[in-house]
Amino acid sequence: MTPDPTPDDALIRRRSLPPNARWVDWIAVDGWHIRTVSWAPMPGKPSILFLNGRADFIEKYSESYWHWRDQGYGLFTFDWRGQGASGRFPTGAGGYFDAWLADLAGLADQCAALLGGPLVLAGHSMGGHLALRHLAAGNAHGYRRAVLFAPMVGIAAQGVPPRVLSWLAQARVNAGAGDTYPPLQGPYGARSRGVHRQRILTGDPERFADEAWWIDGNAALAFGGANWRWVFEASTSCRALAAQGVPEAIKLPVDVFIGMNERLVDAAAARRLVQRLPDGRLHVIAGAAHELLRERSAVQDSLFAAVDGLVAS
C-alpha cells in the first residue's frame, strides 16, 4: 500500500492515470471503436468493472483509479459509445440504451478475459442504471457483487412528474427535434463549467475543476447536456428497470450509495428500487451531492473505506 498522498500528490492523482495502464480499442460487432483502459490485479486481489455516467470520460475518475490501484485491485473502464473519446452518435440517431447494453455485454466479456473473475461491477449515475439493467438481463453470474453510486433509477426534473417529462420528450422526438435541448441544457460551454453545475455535482470546487482541466487538454472529451432524445430514451429505460419482476430478478448483492444533497437523479426512486432488490442495501451519504467519487475529501475518504470493505469481502 502507498502512504497517504501529500496535497501535491493529491493533485497528481486527480490529473494523471496510474502507471501500467493498458489502452485498447474494443471493436463492437458493428465496427464501432470503444476506448478502454485496464490495470491487472495484484495476485489474489479482486477486479472492478467501472461504468461511468452520461457525458463522462475515463480520465474524470482518475483519483478513484489511484485509490483502487493502491489496494491492488484490477480495474477495467471505458468511454461509452457516443461520448468521451468513443466517437459521437450521428444526428438523428437513436437507440442509445439498447446500443449501450449490447456494448456492455461484450465489454464485460473483454474485462473478464483480461482480468479474470468474478468481478465487482461498479457504476455511477447512468452507468449504475445500465449496470442494473445488465444484471437484470441475466448477466449476474460473472460478478461477486455490485456497488453503485447515485444510480439513475429516475430523473430529477425540478418537480416535473416522470410521465409528463417522458411525454414532453416523446413529443419533441416525434416532431423531429430530438437532437435539440430541453431548458437549462445545451452544448458544452461556459454553463458546463459554472458554479450552478458544480453545486449539483459536487461540494468540492477544485475536484469539479479537474473535469475542465482534462477537457482543455483533449477537446474530444467535451460533451454537452442531455438532448430530448436522450431524455425520452432514459425515461423509457427507467420504466423498463422499474417494471414488475425486473429488480426482483437481480439476486446479486447490490449496495447503492446516494448523497443526501442529490439533485440530478431521483433519490426516492432509488430508495424504492433498493427495497425491491433481493439483496440490496442503501447507504445515504451526508453532505454529498451527485458525484460521490469526486466529493470533498472527508466524504470521499469515508466512501472509499466503505467500498473497500465491500470489494474485498
Residue pairs with C-beta under 8 A, 6 or more apart in sequence:
1 70
1 71
2 70
5 12
5 13
10 63
10 297
13 62
13 63
13 66
13 67
14 62
14 63
14 207
14 210
15 62
15 210
15 213
15 214
16 62
17 37
17 58
17 59
17 62
17 65
18 39
18 62
18 65
18 66
18 69
20 39
20 40
21 37
21 38
21 39
22 37
22 38
22 39
22 40
22 114
23 35
23 36
23 37
24 36
24 37
24 38
25 33
25 34
25 35
25 36
26 33
26 34
26 36
26 78
26 106
26 107
26 110
27 33
27 34
28 34
28 81
28 102
28 103
28 106
29 102
29 106
32 81
32 86
32 87
32 103
33 86
33 87
34 78
34 79
34 80
34 81
34 86
34 103
34 107
35 58
35 78
35 79
35 84
35 85
35 86
36 76
36 77
36 78
36 79
36 107
36 110
37 58
37 76
37 77
37 78
38 74
38 75
38 76
38 77
38 111
38 114
38 115
39 65
39 69
39 74
39 75
40 74
40 114
40 115
41 47
41 72
41 73
41 74
41 115
41 116
42 72
42 73
42 74
45 71
45 72
45 73
45 74
46 73
46 74
46 118
46 119
46 120
46 144
46 311
46 312
47 73
47 74
47 75
47 76
47 111
47 115
47 116
47 117
47 119
47 120
48 68
48 73
48 74
48 75
48 76
48 119
48 120
48 121
48 122
48 311
49 76
49 77
49 107
49 108
49 111
49 119
49 120
49 121
49 122
49 143
50 61
50 64
50 75
50 76
50 77
50 122
50 123
50 124
50 127
51 77
51 104
51 121
51 122
51 123
51 124
51 127
51 128
51 130
51 131
52 58
52 60
52 61
52 77
52 79
52 80
52 123
52 124
52 125
52 127
53 124
53 125
53 126
53 127
53 128
53 152
54 80
54 83
54 125
54 126
54 152
54 226
54 230
55 83
55 223
55 224
55 225
55 226
56 79
56 80
56 83
56 84
56 124
56 125
56 127
57 79
57 83
57 84
57 85
57 214
57 221
57 223
58 77
58 78
58 79
58 84
58 85
59 214
59 221
60 210
60 211
60 214
60 294
61 77
61 124
61 293
61 294
62 210
63 207
63 210
63 293
63 294
63 300
64 293
64 304
65 75
65 77
67 304
68 75
68 311
69 75
71 308
71 311
71 312
73 311
74 115
74 116
75 115
76 107
76 110
76 111
76 114
76 115
78 86
78 107
79 85
79 86
80 86
80 100
80 103
80 127
81 87
81 89
81 99
81 100
81 103
82 88
82 89
82 96
82 99
83 223
84 220
84 221
84 223
85 218
85 220
85 221
89 96
91 179
92 178
92 179
94 173
94 178
94 229
94 233
95 233
96 229
96 230
96 233
97 130
97 133
97 233
97 234
97 236
97 237
100 130
101 130
101 133
101 134
101 137
104 130
104 134
105 134
105 139
108 119
108 134
108 139
108 142
111 119
112 119
112 142
117 142
117 143
118 142
118 143
118 144
119 142
119 143
119 144
120 143
120 144
120 145
120 146
120 147
120 310
120 311
121 131
121 134
121 135
121 143
121 145
121 146
121 147
122 131
122 146
122 147
122 148
122 149
122 307
123 129
123 130
123 131
123 132
123 146
123 148
123 149
123 151
124 148
124 149
124 150
124 291
124 292
124 293
125 149
125 150
125 151
125 152
125 264
125 265
125 290
126 152
126 234
127 151
128 148
128 149
128 150
128 151
128 152
128 256
129 151
129 152
129 153
129 234
129 237
129 238
129 241
131 146
131 148
131 151
132 146
132 148
132 151
132 153
132 241
132 247
132 250
132 254
132 273
133 237
133 240
133 241
135 143
135 146
135 250
135 252
135 254
136 241
136 246
136 247
136 249
136 250
138 249
140 250
140 251
140 252
143 252
144 252
144 253
145 252
145 253
145 254
145 255
145 310
145 311
145 313
146 250
146 252
146 253
146 254
146 255
147 254
147 255
147 257
147 307
147 310
147 311
148 254
148 255
148 256
148 257
149 257
149 258
149 292
149 293
150 257
150 258
150 259
150 262
150 264
150 265
150 270
150 290
150 291
150 292
151 256
151 258
151 265
151 270
152 234
152 238
152 265
153 238
153 241
153 242
153 265
153 266
153 269
153 270
153 272
153 273
154 162
154 238
154 242
154 265
154 266
154 268
154 269
154 270
155 162
155 165
155 231
155 234
155 235
155 238
155 265
155 266
156 262
156 263
156 264
156 265
156 266
156 267
157 165
160 168
162 235
162 238
162 266
165 231
165 235
166 231
166 232
166 235
166 236
166 239
168 182
168 228
169 182
169 228
169 229
169 231
169 232
169 235
170 232
172 178
172 180
172 228
172 232
173 228
173 229
173 232
177 228
178 227
178 228
178 229
178 232
179 227
179 228
179 229
180 227
180 228
181 187
181 224
181 225
181 226
181 227
181 228
182 225
182 226
182 227
182 228
182 231
184 225
185 224
185 225
185 226
185 227
186 224
186 225
187 224
187 225
188 215
188 222
188 223
188 224
189 224
191 197
192 212
192 222
192 224
192 225
193 209
193 212
195 205
197 208
198 205
198 208
199 289
200 263
200 264
200 289
200 290
201 208
201 264
201 289
201 290
201 291
201 294
202 208
202 289
202 290
202 291
202 294
202 295
202 296
203 261
203 287
203 288
203 289
203 295
203 296
203 299
204 294
204 295
204 296
204 297
207 291
207 294
207 295
207 296
208 294
210 294
214 221
215 221
215 222
226 234
238 269
240 246
241 247
241 273
242 269
242 273
247 273
247 276
247 277
247 280
248 276
248 277
248 278
250 277
250 278
250 280
251 278
251 279
252 279
253 279
253 280
253 281
254 274
254 277
254 279
254 280
254 281
255 280
255 281
255 283
255 310
256 270
256 273
256 274
256 280
256 281
256 282
256 283
257 283
257 285
257 292
257 303
257 306
257 307
258 265
258 267
258 270
258 271
258 282
258 283
258 284
258 285
258 292
259 284
259 285
259 287
259 288
259 289
259 290
259 292
259 295
260 284
260 285
260 286
260 287
260 288
261 287
261 288
261 289
262 288
262 289
262 290
263 289
263 290
264 290
265 290
270 282
271 282
273 280
274 280
274 281
274 282
283 306
285 292
285 295
285 299
285 302
285 303
286 299
287 295
287 296
287 298
287 299
288 295
288 299
288 303
289 295
292 299
292 300
292 303
293 300
293 303
294 300
295 303
